């Protein structure tokens, strides 16, 4: 699994595992990774990963810098560097926590005891010198040095013949420097004897040695204490009931509809249904119905023949064909156009689809899992969703509770994100005051908001612990500043008057408020013409509309 390593002023501050086909980086709180830098756009870059490779795509309209070159899109090779203001993101095609080519230190031993740090985790050493190697630990005591008699031989000029002895106890490691010439270093400190946890980095000469689990799944399983089910974390009664229902219905072929607010983890539930089904070895194809234009959505779902329309230069397999034998996840199903709902109903009932421009239909075997944050039955009563399709999709309805209704799961989720995204070699803890601040928040953005809050806190922290002051919540942009005065505007554009800084607000809040004020004044100056205001400010019409919609300043007709 690929990952992104985030650096700030050359220091690693965050690691993000790319666990879905498309992730978005930017300053906005709804991005998969929120980078609090004023030079970064709200949505700066999208990273798309497929079997063929990875690609970075500019979302800001200003271009992105990849490997020192300004581009609108670029393929990403292992080690590719993406500039993000004062930050950099390094793309790693393979997560550094797993290495199939690892060697072993010592003979394999059977260990299954549980210590004070929890269940014992299988560990490995990642040696970063002129080249990177991985060595799985099979013994509890070993030596490191240049001499061939050591358990781990590191042939580097600044390492002594017998440099370091390591003894393992549970999930911690006791280091004893063997009177080496150039010393053993943990961070900026030279140590002669020390105890370190997993994810610590020790430096010998110019070589770094990282103590880490053999896989992130081993750490995740041990740290959750049985609170995770297919990636769904929580011990709340509603989550336990949900996992029980998934376990019962997953082996069937019945269509499943997942209902829940944005950010509650509907795709995780869909993947759990797929992974627990008899189709687990086949493809899981997610499609966001709200992210595809009405003109292209039929082609995306059913495919098209070469020459079916302008731009169709070759035959395209749709999502139904890609998911044949597996599961098709239709996210935001409530956004599907009415005219396409009839074709979806036919595909569900007969198993037949027809590519755009094709003469004959084809049969597919697909299980449909749909998700929405809308009340589909109410939409059906209002004529915006087909009632027959509603009942066909809702054979098994699953309801996800919002995070505010299961606050007992907030500490477990917070610890999960903290361990998942903390820098390797620099374990980060969380103070009780910080946990209390998380518990008292209402979480309108649900688990997605919690994840982004933890991302931001990890980036902004000053030490090895996340404190209450490091945790900030992004205000609703609609209430970030009072509406502009009704006083007449000057004949031309003018600067913002008055005090910009307001105590108690983050830089993110200040920038959001300033952006809103500028756009509203530009609209007023141009007689409420979105096209003219957007052209002057250098933003697209869709971006302008999205901003106004987020602020509640659009009419039902415009929507």
LOFIRO-958078 format. One record per residue: residue in three letters; x, y, z of N, C-alpha, C in turn. Coordinates in steps of 0.02 Angstrom, whole numbers, plus 50000, padded with zeros to 5 digits. Example, Ala and Ser with C-alpha at 12.3 -4.5 7.8 and 13.67 -1.06 7.14 Angstrom:
ala506604971650390506154977550390506604983550390;ser506424988850354506844994750357506455000250394;
REM end
This chain:
unk500424994150000500005000050000500445006250000;unk500285011149958500695017149952500585021750012;unk501055026550021500985031350076501295037950056;unk501115043250093501405049850084501765051650149;unk502385053950143502785056150200502825063750197;unk502565067150248502545074450248503135077150289;unk503485081950259504065085150290503935092550297;unk504145095350354504115102550364504805104950384;unk505095109250342505785111650352506265105750359;unk506155100750318506605094950317506475089750370;unk506015091050417505875086350471505215082650457;unk505245076050464504645072050453504135073450508;unk503515075050489503005076650539502385072250533;unk502305068750477501685064950468501775059650414;unk501445053850425501405048750372500675047150360;unk500495046650297499795045350279499775039450231;unk499425034150252499345028250210498795029450159;unk498945028450095498455029550042498035023150037;unk497435023450068497025017450073496395017750029;unk496385022549982495835022849934496095025649868;unk495725024649813495995026449747496165033849738;unk495835038349775495965045449764495965049049831;unk496495052649845496535056649906496695063849886;unk496425068549925496505075649910496905078949966;unk497395082949947497805086749994497645094149984;unk497605097750039497465104950034497365107950102;unk497215114450103497125118150166496435117050196;unk495945115050155495265114250180495185108450228;unk494725109250274494625104150326494315097750299;unk494005098050240493695092050212494165088050168;unk494785090150161495285086350123495475080150163;unk495745075150128495975069150162496565070750208;unk496995075250187497535077850229497495085450228;unk497385088450286497335095750291498015098650308;unk498295102750263498955105850272498855113150290;unk498975115150353498835122050374499375126950352;unk499365128650288499865133250261499505138150215;unk499595144750225499225149650184499405149450110;unk499975146450092500165145950022499815140249987;unk499495135950025499155130049997498415131649986;unk498145129749929497435130849914497005126249957;unk496365127849960495905123549999495915116449972;unk495935115749907496045109249876496635110149828;unk497215107449846497825108849809497975103449757;unk497965097149778498175091849733497795085449750;unk497645081549698497335074949707497845069649686;unk497915064549728498355058949713497915053049695;unk497975050649634497585044949609498035038949600;unk497845033249631498245027149625497835021749591;unk498135018349543497835012749508498355007249503;unk498165001549474498644996149463499204998349416;unk499055003149373499555005449325500055010449355;unk499905013149414500355017949445499975023449480;unk500325028849496500025034449533500135040849493;unk499675045649504499705052049469499475057649514;unk499805063349508499615069349545499265074149498;unk498695076949519498295081449478498175087949515;unk498305093549482498205100149512497455101649519;unk497245103949579496555105849590496495113349603;unk497055116749610497045123849629496945128449569;unk497085125949509497065130249450497695134249440;unk498175133549485498795137349481499405133049465;unk499285126449461499845121949448500145119349513;unk500475113649509500815110749567501545109549549;unk501975109249599502685108149588502855101049608;unk503015096949557503215089949569503925089049544;unk504365086749587505075085849570505375092349543;unk505165098049574505435104549555505155107649492;unk504675104249458504385106949396503645108549407;unk503425114249382502735116349388502325112949333;unk501825109049353501415105249305500685105549326;unk500245103349282499535102549300499385095349320;unk499775090649295499725083649315500385080249300;unk500525074949337501165071549327501125064549358;unk501425059549324501475052949355501945053149415;unk501815049149464502215049049526502615042649529;unk503265043349529503705037649540503865037249615;unk504125031549637504305030749707504825036149726;unk504685039849779505135045249801504975052049772;unk504445052549731504275059049701504115064149754;unk504335070349742504275075949790503745080849766;unk503245082249809502705086949793502765092849841;unk502845098949815502905104849857502225107249880;unk502165108749945501535111249974501695117050021;unk501865122849992502055128550033502685127050073;unk502655127650138503215126150182503295118650193;unk502815114850168502835107550176503035104250110;unk503245097950115503365093650058503045086950072;unk502775083850019502505077050026502915072449981;unk503195067250010503585062349973503145056249961;unk503055054349897502645048549880503065042249885;unk502815037449924503135030949929502675025749899;unk502895022349846502475017549812502305011549856;unk502715010349907502595004749952502705007250023;unk502225005950067502285008050137502915005250167;unk503255009350206503885007250236503795002350293;unk503165000750311503054996250368503054988950348;unk503064987450283503064980450261503594979550208;unk503984974250212504484972850161504554965350153;unk504344962850094504344955750083505054952950074;unk505544957350060506224955050049506644955450112;unk506334956150170506704956950232507094950750249;unk507704951750277508104946250304507914945350377;unk508214940250410508044938850479508664939550523;unk508564941950584509084942150634508944936650685;unk509354931350686509244925750733508774920650705;unk508684915150741508234909850723507534911350749;unk507024909050713506334910550733506164907250799;unk505834910950843505614908350908504874909350915;unk504554905150955503844905750966503724910551024;unk503384916151012503244920951066502514922851062;unk502174922651119501464924451120501264927551186;unk501774929551226501604932251291501334939351285;unk500994941651337500724948351340501074952051396;unk501374957851381501724961651431501354967951450;unk501714972551483501404978651506501204983251449;unk501534982451391501384986551333500844983451289;unk500514978151313500014974751272500304968751238;unk499934965651192500164959651157500824960951122;unk501264956151124501924956851093501854957151017;unk502194962050987502134963350916502764960950881;unk502694957350826503274955450786503594961750758;unk504264962250764504604968450747505144967250696;unk505394972650667505924972450618506344978750624;unk506954978550596507394984350594507444986650521;unk507324993050510507404995950444508045000050445;unk508544997750408509205000950408509265005550347;unk509355012050360509395016950306510105019750303;unk510495017050256511175019550244511245021450172;unk511775018750138511835020050066511255016950028;unk510995011450055510375008550030509955006350089;unk509315005150077508855003350132508744995850133;unk508834992850192508714985650200508274984550261;unk507934978850263507484977150319507674970350347;unk507674969850414507874963650447507374962050502;unk507034956350495506534954250544506864951450606;unk506604953350664506894951150727506594944450748;unk507034939550761506814932950785507134931350853;unk507534935950880507854934950945507734941050989;unk507824940251054507714945751101508344949451119;unk508924947051097509554950451112510014949751052;unk510304955351029510734955150970511204961150972;unk511734960550931512234965950928512264968750857;unk512474975050853512534978550789513234981450785;unk513554980650728514224983450718514504981650651;unk515134983650639515464982650575515774975650569;unk515944972750626516264966150626515774960750606;unk516014955650569515564950350544515304945950600;unk515564946450660515314942350716514664945050745;unk514454951150725513834954050750513224950650719;unk512664950950755512044948250727511804952350667;unk511894958950672511724963450616512364967150597;unk512624965650538513244968750514513074974850471;unk513334980650492513244986850454513934989450436;unk514124988750374514804990550352514824997850333;unk514945002050383514965009250372515545012050412;unk515925016750383516575018750411516525021850481;unk515945025050497515885028250562515565023850616;unk515465017450600515195012750648515755008450675;unk515765007350740516295003350772516194995950758;unk516734992050771516704984850757516134981550796;unk516094983050861515514981050902515224987350931;unk514694989750901514454996550915513894996750967;unk513384992250960512784992851001512514985951018;unk512274985251080511914979151100511194981051116;unk510724976951091510014978251100509694972251133;unk509304973551185508924968251219508194970251219;unk507764965651197507054967151192506684964751255;unk506204968951277505754967151332505054969351312;unk504604964551301503934965951275503994969951210;unk503714976051208503744980051147504214986051155;unk504714985351199505214990551209505914987451199;unk506404991751187507074989451170507584993151214;unk508014989251247508524992051292509174992551253;unk509444998551245510054999851207510645000651254;unk511204997551238511834998551275512384999751225;unk512665005851224513215007551179513835003851202;unk514195000651156514784996551172515425000651166;unk515435006551198516015011051198516235012651126;unk515735014251085515875015751015516235022451009;unk516585023350953516975029550942516515035450929;unk516025034550885515605040150864514925040350898;unk514785035550941514195035950983513555033250952;unk513065032450996512385030350977511925036250992;unk511525038050943511115044050949510375042450941;unk509965045150986509235044950981509005052150975;unk508805054050914508665061150903509305065150909;unk509285070850944509885074950951510325072951010;unk510135067551045510465065751108510905059551098;unk511525059951121511955054051122511805050051185;unk511675043651176511485039351233512005033951242;unk512115032151305512565026551322512155020551344;unk511555022051372511085016751389510395019951390;unk509925016851355509255019851350508745014451332;unk508115016051346507565011551327507115015351278;unk506945012151223506545015451171505945011051153;unk505395014151130504805010251107504855008851032;unk504355005351006504295004450934504225011250899;unk504435011550837504425017550795504955022550814;unk505445020350854506005024750871506545023950818;unk506945029350809507495029250762508145030350799;unk508625025950787509295026350818509795027650763;unk510255032350775510755034050724511445031750746;unk511765027850703512455025550712512865028250654;unk513335032750667513695035850612513205039650567;unk513215038150503512735041250457512165036450439;unk512105030950476511585025950464511025026650515;unk510405026550491509825026750535509525019750539;unk509325017750600509005011250611508335012550644;unk507795010550610507115011650635506845005150664;unk506595005350726506284999650758505535000150745;unk505254995250709504554995850687504224989050685;unk503544988850686503184982450678503294979650608;unk503224973150600503304970150533502724972150488;unk502154974150517501594976450476501174981150518;unk500854986050484500414990650521499804987050548;unk499604981450515499014977850539499144974650606;unk499774972450618499934969550684499864974750739;unk500114980750726500054986050776499324988050786;unk498954988750730498254990850734497854985850775;unk497954979350762497564974250797497714974350871;unk498344975250889498514975050960498304981350996;unk498314987150961498174993450995497434994651003;unk497024991350965496304992750969495964988551022;unk496314983351046496024979351099495364976251079;unk495314974151016494694970850994494134975750978;unk494284982250968493754987150955493634988150881;unk494004984550838493954985650766493624979750732;unk493194981450684492874976350642492934978750570;unk493384975650532493494977650462493644985150455;unk494044987750501494214994750499493724999450534;unk493144996850556492655000850593492825000450666;unk493025006150695493265006350763492715008750810;unk492615005150864492125007350914491815001550952;unk491665002851015491334997951058490625000051075;unk490395005651047489715007951060489215002551038;unk488645002251073488144997151058487904997250986;unk487825003350958487595003950888488105001050840;unk488765001950855489274999150811489314991650817;unk489224989050877489224981750885488624978650848;unk488044981950853487454979350818487564979650742;unk487894984950718488034985650647488474979950623;unk489004978450660489464973050640489104966350639;unk488644965250685488274959050687487824958350625;unk487504963850605487074963650546487504962350483;unk488074965750478488514964750421488724957450416;unk488894954450473489114947450475488564942850449;unk487944944550463487384940150442487204941050369;unk487214947250344486964948550277487514948250223;unk488154948950243488694949250193488714943150147;unk488634936950173488694931150128488134930650076;unk487594934350084487034934050036487194938349975;unk486734938349927486814942649867486344948649870;unk486004949749927485514955049933485844961949927;unk485484966549894485724973449890485704976749958;unk486204980949972486274984150037486274991750027;unk485894995350067485885002650066486145005250133;unk486635009550130486955012250191486745019550198;unk486445021150255486215027950269486635030950326;unk486835037050318487215040350370487455047150348;unk487625051450396487865058150380488545057750346;unk488735063150313489395063450282489935062650334;unk490445058650317491005057750363490925052250413;unk490385048350410490285043050460490635036550441;unk490885035950379491245029950359490825025050319;unk490415027650274489975023250235490365018650189;unk490925021150161491315016850117491655011150156;unk491855012550218492135007250260491635001650272;unk491005003550283490474998550293490374994550228;unk490374998050171490304994550107490864989650096;unk491474991550112492044987050105491994981150153;unk491724982450213491624976950261491124971850234;unk490584974250203490094969750172490434965550118;unk490844968850077491194965250023491694960250051;unk492104962350100492624958050127492354951950163;unk491744952550191491444946950227490994942650182;unk490964944250118490534940550073490934935250036;unk490584931249997490914926149955491254929349895;unk491164935849885491464939449829492104943049849;unk492364941549908492924945349934493544945049889;unk493634939549852494214938949809494124942649743;unk493524944949728493394948649667493454956249679;unk493304960149627493414967349631492894970949673;unk493124976149708492674980949742492774987549706;unk492254989849670492304995849629491875001349658;unk492185006649686491795012249712491675017649658;unk491065020349656490885025749609490515031049649;unk490765037249646490425042849679489965046149628;unk489315045049635488825047549587488795055149585;unk489015058449640488995065749643489595068949610;unk490125065049598490745067849572490805067349497;unk490305064449463490325063449390489775067649358;unk489935070949303489435075149270488875070749243;unk488275073749235487695070049211487815067249141;unk488225070749101488355068549032488785062349030;unk489205061249080489685055749078489515049949124;unk489025050749168488905045649219488675039049189;unk488285039349134488075033049103488675029349074;unk489135033049044489735030049017490165027149073;unk490205030649130490615028249186490325021749215;unk489665021249217489345015349246489305009549196;unk489105010949135488965005649086489495004949033;unk489945009849026490455009648974490215012548909;unk490655012948860490455015348793490875012048740;unk490605011948679490955009348621491365014848589;unk491875012848552492285017748516491845021548467;unk491905028148468491525032448423490805033648444;unk490615031548505489925032548527489745039848534;unk490245044048549490135051248554490795054748543;unk490785061248537491395065048526491875063948584;unk492475061948567492985060748619493045053448638;unk492575049148616492605041948632493085038648582;unk493735039248595494235036848547494365029348553;unk494145026248608494225019048614493675016248659;unk493575009848656493065006548696493235007148770;unk492735008448810492835009548882492395004748923;unk492705000948967492334996649012492065000649070;unk491415000149083491115003849137491195000449205;unk490945003749257491025001049325490674994349333;unk490114993349300489764986949306490194981249279;unk490514982349223490954977149195491564976049240;unk491854981449266492434980849309492264976849372;unk491644977549396491434974349458491124967449447;unk491134964949386490814958549370491094953049416;unk490644949749452490834944649499490974947349568;unk491024953949575491184957049638490644961749662;unk490844967449690490384972249721490464979149690;unk489904982249673489914989149648489624993649703;unk490034998349726489825002949779489635009649748;unk488995011349752488735017649725488645022649781;unk489145026849790489115031849843488705037849818;unk488375041249865487945046949849487425044949795;unk487085039349805486605036849756486035041749746;unk485895045849796485355050749790485485056049737;unk486115056649714486295061549662486205058849592;unk486025052349585485965049349519485385052349481;unk485485054649419484935057749380484355052849371;unk483755055549368483155051449361483165046949299;unk483415049749243483405045849182483865039749186;unk484395040249228484855034649235484615029749288;unk484165031949332483905027449383483525021649352;unk483185022849297482815017449263483285012149237;unk483865014249209484355009549183484675005549240;unk484785008949297485065005449354484575000149380;unk483935001949381483424997149403483414991049358;unk483474992149292483474986449245484094982049257;unk484664985249269485274981349282485204977149345;unk484874980049396484784976349459484314970449450;unk483784971349411483274966249405483454960849354;unk483794962749300483934957849248484674956049242;unk485104959949273485814958749266486084960849198;unk485704964949161485904967149094486114974549095;unk486654975949061486864982949049487014983648975;unk487014989848953487164991148882487624997048877;unk488204995848847488685001348837488375006748793;unk488575012948804488355018448761488605017148690;unk488145016948642488335015748572488355008448553;unk488205003948600488224996748584487564994548554;unk487584989248514486974986648483486614981748529;unk486994978148571486684973048613486894973948686;unk486454971848731486634972148802487084966248821;unk487374966548880487784961048906487564959548977;unk487704953448999487524951349067488124952249114;unk487974954649174488494955349226488214952649292;unk488664950049333488484947549399488794952249451;unk488404956949475488664962149520488204962749581;unk488524963349639488134964949699488174972549710;unk487594975549720487574982849729487544984549803;unk488004988949824487974992049890487934999549878;unk487405002749900487305009949889487355013649955;unk487515020049951487575024150011487325031249996;unk487055034450047486815041350039486745044550108;unk486775051250108486625054850170485925058150166;unk485545056250114484865058850105484345053850129;unk483745056450141483175052150156482865050250089;unk483045044350063482825042449995482075041649990;unk481745039250044481025038350042480685045150035;unk480935050150071480665056850065480795059649995;unk481395058149967481555060349899481085057149849;unk480905050749862480445047249818479745050449820;unk479525052449880478865055649886478845062249849;unk479425065649845479455072149812479605071449737;unk479655065249713479755064149642480465064849619;unk480955065149665481655066049646482035059349645;unk481705053949667482025047449666481485042249653;unk481635037349610481145032249592480985027849653;unk480335027249667480135023249725480295015949715;unk480205013349652480355006349640481105004849649;unk481525009649630482245008849639482425009049714;unk482085013349751482195013749824482085006849856;unk481515003649841481364997249872481824991749846;unk482084992549784482544987549758483224988049790;unk483434994149807484084995149839484064993549914;unk483494995049946483454994450019483214987550041;unk483494982350012483344975650036483604974950108;unk484224977250118484524977350185484764984450199;unk484394988450238484624995150256485094994950317;unk485644998550314486114999150370486165006450388;unk486085008050452486105014950475486725016150517;unk487125021050497487735022750534487585028450583;unk487735027550646487615033050694488125038550685;unk487935044950693488435050350691488895049850752;unk489475052850747489975052350801489725055550865;unk489305060650861489055063950921488615059250963;unk488345054050930487925049150966488325043350993;unk488975043150981489395037751008490075040651030;unk490025045651073490635049151095491105044751136;unk490845039151161491285034551198491815031551152;unk491705031951086492195029251039492725034451018;unk492645040751039493115045951018493825044451041;unk493955042451104494655041051124494975035551083;unk494605030151069494895024651029495035026950958;unk494585030850928494705033450861495295038250860;unk495345042450911495895047250915496565043650920;unk496605038650963497225034850970497395031250905;unk496885028750871497005025250807497315029950756;unk497025035950748497305040750699497995043150721;unk498085043950787498725046250812499275041250795;unk499145034850805499645029750790499735028750716;unk499195029550679499225028350607499635033650571;unk499585039950593499885045450556500485048650591;unk500685046150649501265048950682501895047350642;unk502395051850643503015050450607503355044250633;unk503655040450587504035034550608504645036850649;unk504765033350702505335034850744505215040450794;unk504625043350795504475048750841503775047750870;unk503695042950916503035041550943502725047650976;unk502085048750963501735054550989501185052251036;unk501125055551093500595053951141500085059651142;unk499545058651181499025063751186498855064851259;unk498835071151279498695072851348497965071751365;unk497815071051430497125070151452496705076351436;unk497005082251440496635088351423496435088351349;unk496885085751307496725085451235496155080551222;unk496175074751256495635069851248494975072751273;unk495005076551328494395079551354494105084651305;unk494555088451272494325093451223493995089951164;unk494265084251142493955080451088493275077851109;unk493225075451171492595072451195492035077651200;unk492215084051211491705089251220491485092451155;unk491785090451099491605093451034490995089851006;unk490595093450966489965090550939490075086450875;unk490635087150842490825083350782490295083550727;unk490165089450700489695089750643489965086150581;unk490635085650575490935082250518491085074950531;unk490885072450589490935065350607491655062950607;unk491765056550589492435053550594492925056950547;unk492695059250489493145062750443493415069050475;unk492995072650511493225078750545493725077050600;unk493595071650638494065069550690494735067850660;unk494735064250604495365062450572495755068750552;unk495415073650522495755079750500495985084050559;unk495595084050613495805087750673496455084750700;unk496495078050700497115074750724497695076050677;unk497565076150611498095077850562498375084750578;unk497925089550588498135096450600498515096950666;unk498275093450717498605093650782499305090750778;unk499395085250740500055082350732500535087150697;unk500265090950648500685095650612500875101650655;unk500415103750699500515109950737500825108850806;unk500895102650828501155101450895501875104050902;unk502075105550963502745108250976503215103051006;unk502945097451029503365092351059503145085451040;unk503285080551084503095073651070502405071951096;unk502035076951118501355075751144500875080851113;unk500285078451096499745082951072499385085751133;unk499415092351140499095095651197498425098751174;unk498045100951224497385103851208497445109851162;unk497975113851171498075119751129498235118151057;unk498465112051043498615110050974497985108150935;unk497435107050971496815104750939496375110750923;unk496225111650859495795117150838495235114350794;unk494665117750797494085115650757493925121250708;unk493795119350646493645124350595492915126450601;unk492815133050606492135135650612491765135050546;unk491115135250550490695135350489490845141750451;unk491075141250387491235147350350490655152350347;unk490035149950351489465154450346489425159050406;unk489745156950462489715161150522490405163950540;unk490885163250493491565165350508491595172950518;unk491205176750480491195184050487490485186550475;unk490295192150505489635194750491489585196850418;unk488965196950391488885198950321489125206050309;unk489345207550248489605214250234489085219650243;unk489325225550257488875231250268488495232950205;unk487895235650214487475237650156487675244450129;unk488205247450158488415254050133488675253550062;unk488575258750021488775258349951489525257149943;unk489695253149892490405251749878490695257449837;unk491345258449842491665263549800491635261549726;unk491825266249683491765265149611492225259649587;unk492755258049621493225252749601493395248349659;unk493785243049647493965238549701494355242249755;unk494255240349818494595243549874494845238349922;unk495355239949961495615235150010495115234150067;unk495205228650103494785227350162495005232150218;unk494525235850246494675240550300494585237150367;unk494865240350418494765237950486495275232750506;unk495205230350568495675225650596495535218650569;unk496045215450540495965208750512496035203450567;unk496545204250610496675199450662496135199750716;unk495875193950737495395193450792495645188250841;unk495755190050904496025185250953495585179050960;unk495915173450972495555167250985495375163350923;unk495585165750864495415162250802496055159850768;unk496015154050734496595151250701496725154850634;unk497325153650606497485156550541497005154050488;unk496795147550494496325144650446495665148550447;unk495425150150508494795153950514494865160950485;unk495435164250498495545170950472495545170950396;unk495905166050366495945165750293495265164250262;unk494875159750294494205158150268493755164350269;unk493785168050324493375174050331493575179450280;unk494245180150270494485185150223494295183250152;unk494335176750136494135174450069493405176050056;unk492975174650105492265175950097492135183350086;unk492465187550126492355194750120492555197350051;unk493125194850025493365197049959492875195049905;unk492645188749906492185186349854491525190149856;unk491255191449916490615194949922490675202149897;unk491245205349912491335212249888491425212449813;unk491775207349785491865207049712491195205949678;unk490765201749706490095200749678489685207149679;unk489725210749735489345216949739489595222049688;unk490255222349680490555227049632490345225549561;unk490275219049544490105216949476489365215549468;unk488945218449510488225217649503487985210449512;unk488315206849556488145199949571488265195149512;unk488705197049466488885192749410489435188049432;unk489275181649439489775176749461490325175949410;unk490145176249345490645175449293491165180949296;unk490935187349301491405192949301491835192949365;unk491505191649422491875191549485492385185849485;unk492185179949462492635174349460493225175449414;unk493085178549354493615179949306494125184849335;unk493875189949370494335194849400494765191749455;unk494455187349495494815184349551495215178149530;unk495115175949468495495170249443495245163549469;unk494595162949483494305156549505493755154549458;unk493655148049450493155145449403492445146449429;unk491965145949382491265146849401491035141449450;unk491265135149439491065129749485491345130949554;unk491965133549558492255135049624491865140649658;unk491685145749620491295151349647490625148749674;unk490285144449635489635141849656489705137649719;unk490245133549722490335129349781490445133549844;unk490845138949837490955143349895490285146249919;unk489885148849872489255152049891488775146949920;unk488795140849893488355135549920488555133749991;unk489215133250004489465131750071489245137150121;unk489195143450096489005148950140488255149950143;unk487875145550109487135146150109486885152150071;unk487245154250018487055160249981486815158649910;unk486585152449899486295150649834485545149649842;unk485195150149786484465149049787484315141949765;unk483725139249782483535132549760483575131849684;unk483405137049647483435136749574484135135749550;unk484615139249581485315138449561485565131449577;unk485375128649634485595121949652485325116849603;
REM end
